[in-house]
Amino acid sequence: RSRNLSSSSSAKDAVPAAEASAPAPRPFRSRMSVVGIDLGFLNCYIAVARSGGIETIANEYSDRCTPACISLGSRTRAIGNAAKSQIVTNVRNTIHGFKKLHGRSFDDPIVQTERIRLPYELQKMPNGSTGVKEKILLLEELYITVIDQLTKSYLCWFFENWQNTSHEPLSPEICVLRIPSFFTDAERRSVMAAAQVAGLNCLRLMNETTAVALAYGIYKQDLPPLDEKPRNVIFIDMGHSAYQVSVCAFNKGKLKVLAAAFDPYLGGRNFDEALVDYFCDEFKTKYKINVKENSRALLRLYQECEKLKKLMSANASDLPLNIECFMNDLDVSSKMNRAQFEQLCASLLARVEPPLKAVMEQANLQREDISNIEIVGGATRIPAVKEQITKFFLKDISTTLNADEAVARGCALQCAILSPAFKVREFSITDIVPYSITLRWKTSFEDGTGECEVFCKNHPAPFSKVITFHKKEPFELEAFYTNLHEVPYPDPRIGSFTIQNVFPQSDGDSSKVKVKVRVNIHGIFSVASASVIEKQNLEGDHSDIPMETETSIKSENKDDVDKMQVDQEEGAHQKCHAEHTPEEEIDHTGAKAKSTPSDKQERLNQTIKKGKVKSIDLPIQSTLCRQLGQDVLNSYIENEGKMIMQDKLEKERNDAKNAVEEYVYDFRDKLGTVYEKFITPEDLNKLSAILEDTENWLYEEGEDQPKQVYVDKLQELKKYGQPIQMKYMEHEERPKALNDLGKKIQLVMKVIEAYRNKDERYDHLDPAEVEKVEKYISDAMSWLNSKMNAQNKLSLTQDPVVKVSEIVAKSKELDNFCNPIIYKPKPKVEVAEDKAKANSEHNGPMDRQSGTETKPDTAKDNSQHPKSSGEMEVE
């Protein structure tokens, strides 16, 4: 089932619920990669759609979990597992935990808070963004790098080990990226820009809890029908850095998010920090060391505390903490049990309940209305967290979903839904707007401003609305978040949008301007379009009236489910809220009036009487908060291209160096074993000295050389090694080749002997040709015996008289010359008696004495006559 994936399609934006469906199990023949990416604060998971469903793929380490970090070296970058191994050794240049810095300026309070926790140093960039001081990279560039390199390396490894027999270049052509549900417009645009520069076609930014809900509900076969009460399910996601809760209503083929709540500052790392602070204080008293002054020691303590936290989730007894050579050559040790841990984290556990309470209040639900409680995320494995959730809902929680991979699987499902590569069954998804959004504009009244809340909190999304203004000149709309205290972002502004080319009507009245605002599939707000309704006087026939007015009125019943029209008169400076059912219209006084078909026809008749109208599109100039300019994006693309090329060149250089080192070690080992008999003592001493000199060169002046130097060095070594390797290979393979040739000669000689003995199998052969074969075999025998005798006289250190390739060629020559003659098939000769017998059977058996026909008995007749068409005659 194909569909238009264009994000600018007005028809798609008008639909309040994006369609979704589960992929049918059919062969995955398209080379298009359909990918769901869960790039979290700590780790990354990538899932792909393939035959039979969704699979979370493993990386080159056969691990489905890859650390979300990058290590920046002097010449190249290490990503994932390779980078994590350098966190302690390369502290200043190994970047991790940058998820919370998305789309934020350096002066942002969140950035300043995170800056204290990070071992690497942040820097303010010229445009106010956040960068890494050592390498002068923007955080968006880091996100680009991790998305691009991790995704492509994942997919290349996966397809190479699965079914990439065509060796076609593979890339994640389409993907769905997950984001926290509390991300603002600026943060969402930052992720979209990163995906664009990384070369990913991101079909959707999907809220984490919505992805989990999709992974949960799309395979459920027992959901209630559409006309029955929906099944309400709570989804709780506590990851390493954030805590999110959503409540969703399920019907058959339908998912609707009712409400969401979150605590962006509560996660697994807060529990780790509580342990780290406790042990830092203990070590300061016990060992007289200040751990927080040593970044390497602090990182090691974080790693050990994370392991201890996981162990305490499964064990209630005392567990030891031991770190060798921790700091100042000291070995430190301590212990902790689950009860102490829960007491230590009491303030954190108290923050679990408020989001649960908030989401229930927003959805207007009671505890008995909830059917299931599903938990995901690493931090939900903490027993005390589970206990808090169970205590609030008075129900057992469910762990049917994979706590780590559910988000990536949900994103891959959504990508398969939106992709034309999969045929899927219907499953609709309705998400929500996380924060209420208000528009503000200038008016001609004394207070000078008007406001309209266009999207309330938890409004369905994606969604479009049309607002009507009466203006005589261009005007500016400013979009911002209504309640700043609800938004975890210091700047409430979303952006400003200037509607241009607005002029009075010909009669001096204000122009009627329709402005379409929307929250798209990514959850990003924008002023999508604006148009002015221009009046034109009617003279003569009404048949040439444009159908726009009539069409817009006639289609209101159909379009009302997609958009809401709010008529706002100029000068109405009071707030008007667009929180009403789709079939309603609101005038500037706020009175609701439901439209009927008769009302619409009456308005149409009045329009025809007054005159015809024409809709003219108006240009919109947008200025978005924290928007990355095209020149910045181009610089990202250029920098990423340079780094990719540098990575490629450095990899080739390292491969060439490793090839030299590998050849030295491998050949030296074989000189003492398998190659020992094929080299003289003098040559052995000489070659051993060359190998030792090369090894020393590699670790001294050859440590950092261009690629070509290593290539030349390897060729030089092979000049000495290849002759020895050739003698060994010839010695190993020669007996088999000689044996094969000897067997073929003996076989031909047996045929010739049978021919001389008048064997009927060969009595059809031409004597002259047999004589040629006999002469050829005699020459071959002489050649073989002479070569074997000459070779036996040589030592193993000498070059062979005859090579295996020559013997194989001689064997093929024998086959080509002899086989067509000795295996020549016998000619088929038709015997006269057989002809007579066939004729007699055709005419029927006649008695020679009486001349009468003799009828055979039934059994004999059945055995001699041809069988029926349903049987097969076997000769």
C-alpha positions in Angstrom: 0.0 0.0 0.0 1.7 3.1 -1.2 1.2 6.5 0.2 2.5 10.1 -0.2 5.2 10.7 2.4 5.7 14.4 1.7 5.7 16.4 4.9 4.4 19.4 3.0 1.2 17.7 1.9 -1.8 19.7 3.2 -4.0 16.6 3.0 -1.7 14.7 5.3 -1.3 17.5 7.8 -5.0 17.9 7.9 -5.5 14.4 9.2 -5.5 14.3 13.0 -4.2 10.8 13.2 -1.4 9.2 11.2 -2.2 5.8 9.9 -0.2 2.9 11.0 -0.1 -0.9 10.5 1.9 -4.0 11.2 4.2 -5.3 8.4 3.0 -8.5 6.9 5.4 -11.5 7.0 6.7 -11.5 3.4 10.1 -11.7 1.8 12.2 -8.6 2.2 13.4 -8.1 -1.4 13.8 -4.3 -1.4 17.3 -3.0 -1.0 15.8 0.0 0.9 16.7 0.0 4.6 13.7 0.5 6.8 15.2 1.5 10.2 14.1 2.5 13.7 16.8 4.3 15.7 16.8 4.7 19.5 19.9 6.9 20.2 19.6 7.4 24.0 21.7 9.2 26.6 23.8 6.1 27.3 23.2 3.5 24.6 22.0 3.1 21.1 19.6 0.4 19.6 18.8 0.0 15.9 16.0 -2.2 14.6 15.2 -3.0 11.0 12.1 -4.3 9.3 12.6 -7.6 7.4 10.6 -10.7 6.5 8.4 -11.8 9.4 8.6 -8.6 11.5 11.1 -6.4 13.3 14.6 -7.4 14.3 17.0 -5.5 16.6 20.3 -5.9 14.8 23.7 -6.6 16.3 26.9 -4.6 15.6 30.3 -5.9 14.6 30.8 -7.0 18.2 27.7 -9.2 18.0 26.1 -6.9 20.6 22.7 -5.3 20.1 23.5 -2.5 22.5 26.1 0.0 21.4 27.4 2.8 23.7 26.3 6.3 22.4 29.7 7.9 22.6 32.5 9.1 20.3 36.2 9.4 20.9 38.0 12.1 18.9 41.6 11.3 18.1 44.3 13.4 16.4 43.4 11.8 13.0 40.3 9.7 13.3 37.2 9.0 15.3 36.2 6.0 17.3 32.5 5.3 17.9 30.5 3.0 20.0 32.3 0.2 21.8 35.7 1.4 20.6 35.0 4.8 22.0 33.7 3.5 25.4 37.0 1.7 25.9 38.8 5.1 25.8 36.5 6.9 28.3 39.1 6.5 31.0 42.3 6.7 28.9 41.2 9.6 26.7 39.0 11.5 29.1 39.1 14.9 27.5 38.3 13.8 24.0 35.7 11.1 24.6 32.3 12.7 24.3 29.2 11.1 25.8 26.0 12.2 27.5 25.3 14.9 25.0 21.6 14.1 24.5 20.4 16.9 26.9 22.4 19.5 25.1 20.4 19.4 21.9 19.3 22.7 20.5 20.4 24.6 23.5 22.7 27.6 23.8 25.8 27.6 26.0 24.2 29.9 28.5 21.2 27.6 29.0 20.9 26.6 32.6 20.6 22.9 31.6 23.9 23.2 29.7 25.6 24.8 32.7 24.2 22.1 35.0 25.4 19.3 32.7 28.8 21.0 32.2 29.6 20.3 35.9 29.0 16.6 35.4 30.9 16.1 32.2 34.6 15.1 32.2 35.3 16.9 28.9 35.1 20.7 28.5 32.4 22.6 26.8 32.8 25.9 25.0 30.6 28.7 23.7 30.6 28.9 20.0 30.4 32.2 18.0 26.7 31.8 17.3 26.0 31.0 21.0 25.7 27.3 20.6 27.5 24.7 22.7 30.7 23.1 21.4 33.5 20.8 22.6 36.5 22.8 23.5 39.3 20.4 22.5 38.0 19.9 19.0 35.8 22.9 18.5 32.8 20.9 17.4 29.1 21.8 17.8 27.0 19.3 19.7 24.8 18.9 16.7 27.8 17.7 14.8 28.5 15.1 17.4 24.9 13.9 17.1 25.3 13.8 13.3 28.5 11.8 13.6 27.0 9.2 16.0 23.8 8.8 14.1 25.5 8.5 10.7 28.4 6.2 11.7 26.6 4.0 14.1 23.6 3.4 11.8 25.7 2.7 8.7 28.2 0.5 10.6 25.2 -1.4 12.1 23.5 -1.9 8.8 26.6 -2.8 6.9 27.5 -5.5 9.4 24.0 -6.8 9.5 23.4 -7.1 5.8 26.9 -8.5 5.2 26.2 -11.3 7.6 22.6 -11.8 6.5 21.9 -11.8 2.8 23.9 -9.1 1.0 25.0 -11.4 -1.8 24.8 -8.7 -4.4 27.4 -6.5 -2.6 25.3 -3.4 -3.2 26.0 -0.3 -1.2 23.5 -0.1 1.7 22.4 2.9 3.7 19.5 3.7 5.9 17.5 5.4 3.2 14.4 5.9 5.4 14.3 5.9 9.2 12.3 6.9 12.2 14.1 8.6 15.1 12.9 8.5 18.6 12.9 11.6 20.9 11.7 12.3 24.4 8.1 13.4 24.5 9.1 16.6 26.4 11.4 17.9 23.6 10.5 21.4 22.5 10.4 22.7 18.9 14.0 23.9 19.0 15.2 20.5 20.2 13.1 18.6 17.6 14.4 20.8 14.8 18.0 20.2 16.0 17.5 16.4 15.7 15.9 16.8 12.2 18.9 19.0 11.1 21.3 16.3 12.4 19.5 13.6 10.5 19.5 15.7 7.3 23.2 16.3 7.4 23.8 12.6 8.2 22.0 11.7 5.0 19.1 10.1 6.7 15.6 10.5 5.3 13.7 10.8 8.6 10.1 10.1 8.1 9.1 10.9 11.6 10.4 12.0 15.0 8.5 9.7 17.3 7.9 10.2 21.0 9.4 7.4 23.1 6.3 6.4 24.9 4.3 6.4 21.7 6.8 4.1 20.1 6.5 1.7 23.0 2.7 1.9 22.8 2.9 1.0 19.1 5.3 -2.0 19.8 2.8 -3.1 22.4 -0.5 -2.7 20.7 0.1 -3.5 17.0 0.3 -7.3 17.6 -2.6 -7.5 20.1 -5.4 -9.6 18.7 -7.8 -9.2 21.6 -8.3 -5.4 21.5 -12.0 -4.2 21.9 -13.9 -3.2 18.7 -14.1 0.5 17.8 -17.7 0.8 19.1 -16.8 -0.5 22.5 -14.9 1.1 25.4 -11.2 1.3 24.7 -8.6 -0.5 26.7 -6.5 2.0 28.7 -2.8 1.1 29.2 -0.2 3.1 31.1 3.4 3.1 29.7 6.2 4.1 32.0 9.7 4.7 30.6 12.5 5.5 33.0 15.8 5.5 31.2 19.3 6.7 32.2 18.4 10.4 32.2 14.7 11.0 32.0 11.3 9.7 33.3 8.2 9.6 31.1 4.7 8.4 31.5 1.8 8.2 29.0 -1.7 6.7 29.0 -3.0 5.3 25.8 -6.4 4.1 24.7 -6.5 1.0 22.4 -9.2 -0.2 20.1 -8.9 -2.7 17.3 -6.7 -1.1 14.8 -6.4 2.2 16.7 -4.1 3.8 19.2 -4.8 7.1 20.8 -2.5 8.9 23.3 -4.6 10.5 25.9 -2.1 12.3 28.1 1.6 12.4 29.0 3.7 13.5 31.9 7.4 13.5 32.6 10.3 14.4 34.8 13.2 15.3 32.5 15.7 15.3 35.4 15.0 11.8 36.9 16.7 8.7 35.6 19.1 5.9 36.3 22.1 8.2 36.4 20.6 10.0 39.4 20.7 6.8 41.4 24.3 6.3 40.2 25.2 9.8 41.4 23.7 9.1 44.8 26.0 6.1 45.1 29.0 8.0 43.8 28.4 10.8 46.3 28.1 8.3 49.2 31.3 6.5 48.3 33.2 9.8 47.6 32.4 10.9 51.2 33.3 7.5 52.6 36.7 7.3 50.7 37.5 10.9 51.8 37.1 9.9 55.4 38.5 6.4 55.1 41.4 6.9 52.6 41.9 10.6 52.8 41.4 11.1 49.0 39.2 13.5 47.1 37.8 11.5 44.2 36.0 14.4 42.6 39.3 16.1 41.9 40.5 13.2 39.7 38.3 12.8 36.6 39.7 9.4 35.7 39.1 8.0 39.2 35.6 9.6 39.2 34.7 7.9 35.9 35.9 4.5 37.2 33.8 5.0 40.3 30.7 5.8 38.2 31.3 2.6 36.2 31.6 0.5 39.4 28.6 2.2 41.0 26.5 1.4 37.9 27.5 -2.3 38.2 26.7 -2.3 41.9 23.3 -0.8 41.3 22.4 -3.5 38.8 23.6 -6.2 41.2 21.5 -4.8 44.0 18.4 -5.1 41.8 18.8 -8.8 42.0 20.3 -9.3 45.4 19.2 -7.9 48.8 22.3 -9.0 50.7 25.5 -7.0 51.3 27.5 -6.5 48.1 31.2 -5.5 47.9 32.7 -2.7 45.9 36.4 -3.2 45.2 38.6 -1.1 42.9 42.3 -1.8 42.4 44.8 1.0 41.9 42.0 3.5 42.2 43.8 6.6 43.0 47.4 7.3 44.2 48.1 3.6 43.8 45.5 2.9 46.5 43.1 -0.1 46.4 39.7 0.9 47.8 36.8 -1.2 49.0 33.4 -0.8 50.6 30.0 -2.5 50.6 26.3 -1.7 50.2 23.0 -3.5 50.4 19.6 -2.8 48.9 18.0 -1.4 52.1 20.8 1.1 52.4 20.5 2.0 48.7 16.8 2.6 49.0 17.2 4.8 52.1 20.0 6.7 50.3 17.7 7.3 47.3 14.5 8.1 49.2 14.2 11.6 47.7 14.5 10.2 44.2 11.9 7.5 44.8 9.5 10.2 46.0 9.6 11.8 42.6 8.2 8.7 40.9 4.6 9.3 41.9 3.9 12.9 40.8 4.0 12.2 37.0 1.8 9.2 37.6 -0.7 11.3 39.4 -0.5 14.1 36.8 -1.1 11.8 33.8 -4.2 10.3 35.5 -5.6 13.7 36.2 -5.0 15.0 32.6 -6.7 11.9 31.1 -9.6 12.1 33.6 -9.2 8.4 34.5 -9.4 6.5 37.8 -7.2 3.6 38.8 -10.0 1.1 37.9 -10.0 2.4 34.4 -6.5 1.2 33.7 -6.2 -2.3 32.3 -2.4 -2.8 32.1 0.8 -1.1 33.3 3.8 -1.6 31.0 7.3 -0.5 32.1 10.4 -0.1 30.0 13.8 1.5 30.4 16.8 0.3 32.4 15.9 2.2 35.6 12.5 0.5 36.0 14.4 -2.7 36.9 15.2 -1.1 40.3 12.9 -2.9 42.8 12.0 0.3 44.7 10.9 2.0 41.5 8.6 -1.0 40.7 7.3 -0.8 44.3 6.4 2.8 44.0 4.5 2.2 40.7 2.6 -0.8 42.1 1.8 1.1 45.3 0.2 4.0 43.3 -1.9 1.9 40.9 -2.7 -0.9 43.4 -2.0 -3.3 40.5 0.8 -5.6 39.4 2.9 -4.2 36.7 3.7 -6.0 33.4 7.1 -6.6 31.9 6.0 -8.2 28.6 8.0 -5.7 26.5 11.8 -5.8 26.1 12.8 -2.9 28.4 15.8 -2.0 26.3 14.7 -2.6 22.7 11.0 -1.7 22.8 11.5 1.9 21.6 13.7 0.9 18.7 11.2 -1.8 17.6 8.3 0.7 17.8 10.3 3.2 15.6 11.0 0.4 13.1 7.4 -0.5 13.0 6.4 3.1 12.4 9.0 3.3 9.6 7.6 0.2 8.0 4.1 1.7 8.2 5.2 4.9 6.4 7.4 3.0 3.9 6.1 1.8 0.5 8.3 -1.3 0.9 5.9 -3.0 3.2 2.2 -3.9 2.9 0.6 -3.4 6.3 -2.7 -3.7 7.9 -4.6 -0.6 9.2 -3.6 0.7 12.6 -4.2 4.4 13.3 -2.0 6.4 15.7 -3.0 9.7 17.4 -0.3 11.4 19.3 -0.5 14.6 21.4 1.0 18.1 21.7 3.1 18.2 24.9 2.7 21.9 25.7 0.0 24.4 25.0 0.8 26.9 22.2 -0.4 30.5 21.9 -0.3 33.0 19.0 0.1 36.7 19.7 -0.3 39.6 17.3 -0.5 43.4 17.4 -3.9 45.1 17.2 -5.1 48.7 16.8 -6.4 48.9 20.4 -4.7 50.5 23.3 -3.2 47.4 24.8 -1.8 46.6 21.3 -1.9 42.8 21.4 -4.3 39.9 20.7 -3.8 36.3 21.7 -5.2 33.0 20.8 -4.3 29.6 22.3 -4.3 27.5 19.1 -3.2 24.2 20.6 -3.9 23.2 24.2 -1.9 20.7 26.2 -2.5 17.1 25.1 -4.2 18.2 21.9 -4.3 15.5 19.2 -1.4 15.6 16.7 -0.6 15.9 13.9 -3.3 18.5 13.4 -4.0 21.7 11.4 -6.2 24.7 12.1 -7.2 27.7 10.2 -7.5 31.1 11.8 -9.2 34.1 10.1 -7.9 37.7 10.6 -9.3 40.9 9.2 -6.3 43.1 8.4 -5.4 46.1 6.2 -1.6 45.7 6.3 1.1 43.0 6.8 1.2 41.6 10.4 3.3 39.4 12.5 2.3 36.4 14.5 4.5 35.3 17.5 4.2 31.7 18.6 5.2 30.8 22.1 4.5 28.2 24.8 1.7 29.3 27.0 2.9 28.1 30.4 6.6 28.5 30.7 6.8 26.7 34.1 5.7 23.5 32.3 8.4 23.7 29.6 11.9 22.4 30.4 13.4 25.1 28.2 14.5 28.7 29.2 13.0 30.4 26.2 9.2 30.1 25.7 9.4 31.5 22.1 8.8 29.1 19.2 9.2 31.7 16.4 7.7 34.7 14.7 5.9 34.6 11.3 5.3 37.7 9.2 2.3 37.5 6.8 3.3 39.8 3.9 1.5 41.5 1.0 -1.7 42.2 3.0 -3.6 45.3 1.7 -7.1 46.8 2.1 -9.9 45.7 -0.2 -10.9 47.9 -3.2 -13.7 49.3 -1.1 -11.4 50.2 1.8 -12.5 47.3 4.0 -10.1 45.0 5.8 -8.9 42.0 3.9 -10.0 38.6 5.2 -6.7 36.6 5.8 -6.9 32.9 6.5 -3.8 31.6 8.3 -3.2 27.8 8.6 -1.2 26.7 11.6 -0.2 23.1 12.2 1.7 20.7 14.4 3.2 18.2 11.9 4.0 14.5 12.2 7.3 15.4 14.0 5.5 17.5 16.6 6.9 20.7 15.2 4.7 23.8 15.1 4.6 26.1 12.0 2.5 28.6 10.2 2.0 26.5 7.1 0.2 28.9 4.8 -1.7 32.1 4.5 -4.1 33.4 1.9 -6.2 36.5 1.5 -9.9 36.3 0.3 -10.3 39.1 -2.3 -13.8 40.3 -3.1 -14.9 40.8 -6.7 -18.1 42.5 -7.9 -20.5 40.4 -10.0 -21.7 41.6 -13.3 -23.7 39.4 -15.7 -23.9 35.6 -15.5 -23.1 33.8 -12.3 -21.9 30.7 -14.0 -18.3 31.9 -14.0 -18.1 32.1 -10.2 -15.0 30.3 -9.0 -15.8 27.1 -7.1 -13.5 27.8 -4.3 -16.1 29.3 -1.9 -18.6 26.7 -2.7 -16.1 23.9 -2.4 -14.8 25.1 0.9 -18.3 25.2 2.3 -19.4 21.9 0.9 -16.3 20.2 2.2 -16.6 21.5 5.7 -18.3 18.4 7.0 -15.4 16.3 5.6 -12.6 18.6 6.5 -14.0 19.5 10.0 -12.5 16.3 11.3 -9.1 17.5 10.1 -9.0 21.1 11.1 -10.7 23.8 13.2 -11.6 27.2 11.9 -11.4 30.1 14.3 -12.6 33.5 13.1 -10.8 36.2 15.0 -11.8 39.8 14.2 -9.3 42.5 14.2 -9.3 44.3 17.5 -10.5 41.3 19.5 -7.6 41.6 21.9 -9.0 39.2 24.5 -7.8 35.6 24.5 -9.9 33.1 22.5 -9.3 29.4 23.0 -9.6 26.9 20.2 -10.5 24.0 22.4 -13.7 22.7 20.9 -15.0 19.9 18.8 -14.0 19.8 15.1 -17.5 20.5 13.9 -17.8 23.8 15.7 -16.9 27.3 14.5 -16.2 30.2 16.8 -16.7 33.9 16.0 -14.8 36.6 17.7 -17.3 36.8 20.6 -16.6 33.2 21.6 -20.1 31.9 20.9 -20.3 28.4 19.5 -22.5 27.7 16.4 -22.8 24.4 14.8 -23.0 24.5 11.0 -25.7 22.6 9.2 -26.1 21.9 5.4 -28.9 24.5 5.2 -26.8 27.2 6.9 -24.0 26.5 4.4 -26.3 26.7 1.4 -27.7 30.0 2.7 -24.2 31.4 3.1 -23.4 30.2 -0.4 -26.5 32.0 -1.8 -25.5 35.2 0.1 -22.0 34.9 -1.3 -23.3 34.6 -4.8 -25.6 37.6 -4.3 -22.8 39.8 -2.9 -20.1 38.8 -5.4 -17.5 36.3 -6.1 -14.2 35.9 -4.1 -10.7 34.8 -5.0 -8.1 33.3 -2.7 -4.5 34.5 -3.1 -1.6 32.9 -1.4 0.5 35.2 0.7 4.3 34.8 1.4 5.4 34.1 5.0 8.7 35.1 6.5 9.6 32.8 9.4 12.1 33.5 12.1 12.5 30.4 14.4 14.1 30.2 17.8 17.4 28.4 17.7 17.0 27.7 14.0 20.2 26.5 12.3 20.7 28.5 9.1 21.4 26.9 5.7 25.0 28.1 5.8 25.6 26.4 9.1 24.0 23.2 7.8 26.2 23.4 4.7 29.3 23.8 6.9 28.2 20.7 8.9 27.9 18.7 5.6 31.3 19.9 4.5 32.9 19.1 7.9 31.3 15.7 8.0 32.5 14.9 4.5 36.0 15.9 5.4 35.9 13.8 8.5 34.6 10.8 6.6 37.4 11.1 4.1 39.9 11.5 6.9 38.6 8.4 8.6 38.8 6.4 5.3 42.4 7.5 4.6 43.4 6.7 8.2 41.8 3.3 8.1 43.6 2.5 4.9 46.9 3.7 6.4 46.3 1.6 9.6 45.3 -1.5 7.5 48.6 -1.1 5.5 50.6 -0.9 8.7 48.8 -3.8 10.2 49.4 -5.9 7.1 53.2 -5.4 7.5 53.1 -6.3 11.1 50.9 -9.3 10.5 53.3 -10.5 7.7 56.3 -10.2 10.0 54.8 -12.2 12.8 53.2 -14.9 10.6 56.2 -15.5 8.4 58.6 -15.6 11.4 56.4 -18.2 13.1 56.3 -20.4 9.9 60.1 -20.2 9.4 60.5 -22.2 12.6 57.9 -24.8 11.6 56.5 -25.5 8.2 59.0 -23.4 6.1 62.1 -24.7 8.0 62.9 -27.5 5.5 62.6 -25.2 2.5 65.3 -22.6 3.4 69.0 -22.9 3.8 70.6 -21.9 7.2 72.3 -19.0 5.6 69.1 -17.7 4.1 67.2 -18.4 7.3 69.6 -16.2 9.3 69.4 -13.4 6.7 65.6 -13.4 6.5 65.2 -13.6 10.3 67.4 -10.5 10.6 65.3 -8.6 8.0 62.1 -9.5 9.9 63.5 -8.3 13.2 64.7 -5.1 11.6 61.2 -4.5 10.2 59.6 -5.1 13.5 61.9 -2.6 15.2 61.2 -0.1 12.4 57.5 -0.4 12.9 57.7 0.6 16.6 60.2 3.4 16.0 60.5 5.6 12.9 57.8 3.5 11.1 55.2 4.2 13.8 53.6 7.0 11.8 54.3 6.8 8.1 52.1 7.3 5.0 50.2 4.4 3.6 52.5 4.0 0.5 55.6 3.5 2.8 53.9 0.5 4.4 52.8 -0.9 1.0 56.4 -0.7 -0.3 57.8 -2.3 2.9 55.3 -5.2 2.5 56.3 -5.7 -1.1 60.0 -5.8 -0.2 59.4 -8.4 2.4 57.4 -10.6 0.0 60.3 -10.6 -2.4 62.2 -12.7 0.2 59.2 -14.7 1.5 57.3 -15.6 -1.7 60.0 -18.0 -3.1 60.0 -20.0 0.2 56.2 -19.9 0.3 56.1 -21.1 -3.3 58.5 -24.1 -2.6 56.3 -25.1 0.4 53.1 -24.9 -1.6 54.5 -26.8 -4.5 55.8 -29.5 -2.2 52.4 -29.9 -0.6 50.3 -29.9 -3.7 52.6 -31.7 -6.2 51.8 -35.3 -5.0 48.1 -34.9 -5.5 48.6 -33.4 -8.9 51.0 -36.2 -10.0 48.6 -38.8 -8.6 45.7 -37.4 -10.5 47.6 -37.4 -13.8 48.9 -41.0 -13.2 45.3 -42.2 -12.6 44.1 -40.6 -15.8 47.0 -42.3 -17.8 46.2 -45.7 -16.3 42.5 -45.3 -17.1 43.2 -44.6 -20.8 45.7 -47.5 -20.9 43.0 -49.9 -19.6 40.6 -48.7 -22.4 43.3 -49.3 -25.0 43.9 -52.8 -23.6 40.2 -53.6 -23.7 40.1 -52.5 -27.3 43.0 -54.8 -28.2 41.1 -57.6 -26.5 38.1 -57.1 -28.8 35.9 -55.8 -26.1 32.5 -55.1 -27.7 32.2 -51.8 -25.8 35.0 -50.3 -27.8 34.7 -52.2 -31.1 33.3 -49.1 -32.8 36.4 -47.0 -32.2 38.5 -46.0 -35.2 41.9 -47.9 -35.2 43.8 -44.9 -36.4 42.5 -42.7 -33.6 43.2 -45.4 -31.0 46.8 -45.5 -32.3 47.1 -41.8 -31.8 45.8 -42.1 -28.3 48.3 -44.9 -27.6 51.2 -42.8 -28.8 50.0 -39.7 -26.8 49.8 -41.8 -23.6 53.2 -43.2 -24.2 54.6 -39.7 -24.5 52.7 -38.6 -21.4 54.2 -41.5 -19.4 57.7 -40.6 -20.6 57.1 -36.9 -19.6 55.8 -37.8 -16.2 58.5 -40.3 -15.4 61.3 -37.9 -16.5 59.9 -35.0 -14.3 59.4 -37.2 -11.3 62.9 -38.6 -11.6 64.4 -35.1 -12.0 62.4 -33.8 -9.0 63.4 -36.6 -6.7 67.1 -35.7 -7.3 66.6 -32.2 -6.0 66.6 -31.0 -2.3 63.6 -29.2 -0.8 65.5 -25.9 -0.7 65.9 -25.9 -4.5 63.4 -24.6 -7.0 61.1 -27.4 -8.4 61.7 -28.9 -11.9 58.0 -29.0 -12.6 55.3 -26.8 -11.1 51.9 -27.9 -10.0 50.4 -25.6 -12.6 52.3 -27.5 -15.4 51.0 -30.9 -14.2 47.4 -29.6 -14.0 47.8 -28.2 -17.5 49.1 -31.6 -18.7 46.2 -33.3 -17.1 43.7 -31.1 -18.8 45.5 -31.5 -22.2 45.2 -35.3 -21.8 41.4 -35.0 -21.1 40.9 -32.8 -24.1 42.8 -35.1 -26.4 41.9 -38.6 -25.3 38.3 -38.4 -23.9 36.6 -37.5 -27.2 38.1 -40.6 -28.8 37.9 -43.3 -26.1 34.5 -42.3 -24.9 33.0 -41.9 -28.3 29.4 -43.3 -28.2 28.3 -46.3 -30.2 26.2 -45.5 -33.3 22.6 -46.6 -33.1 21.9 -49.3 -35.8 18.2 -50.5 -36.5 18.0 -54.3 -36.8 15.8 -55.8 -39.6 14.2 -58.4 -37.3 13.0 -55.6 -35.0 11.4 -53.9 -38.0 9.6 -57.1 -39.0 8.4 -57.7 -35.4 7.1 -54.1 -35.2 5.2 -54.5 -38.5 3.6 -57.8 -37.4 2.5 -56.3 -34.1 1.0 -53.4 -36.0 -1.0 -55.6 -38.3 -2.1 -58.2 -35.7 -0.7 -61.7 -35.2 -2.1 -64.1 -37.9 -2.1 -67.9 -37.9 0.1 -69.0 -40.7 -1.9 -72.3 -41.3 -5.5 -71.2 -41.0 -5.0 -67.5 -41.9 -7.2 -66.5 -39.0 -6.3 -64.0 -36.4 -5.2 -65.3 -33.0 -6.5 -63.3 -30.1 -4.0 -63.1 -27.3 -5.3 -63.6 -23.7 -6.0 -60.6 -21.6 -2.9 -60.7 -19.4 -0.6 -61.1 -22.3 -2.4 -58.3 -24.2 -2.1 -55.9 -21.3 1.6 -56.7 -21.0 2.4 -56.1 -24.7 0.2 -53.2 -25.5 1.2 -49.6 -24.7 0.1 -48.4 -21.3 -2.5 -45.8 -20.7 -1.6 -42.1 -20.7 -1.8 -42.0 -17.0 1.2 -44.4 -16.6 4.8 -43.9 -17.5 6.6 -46.5 -19.6 10.0 -47.3 -18.3 12.6 -48.8 -20.6 
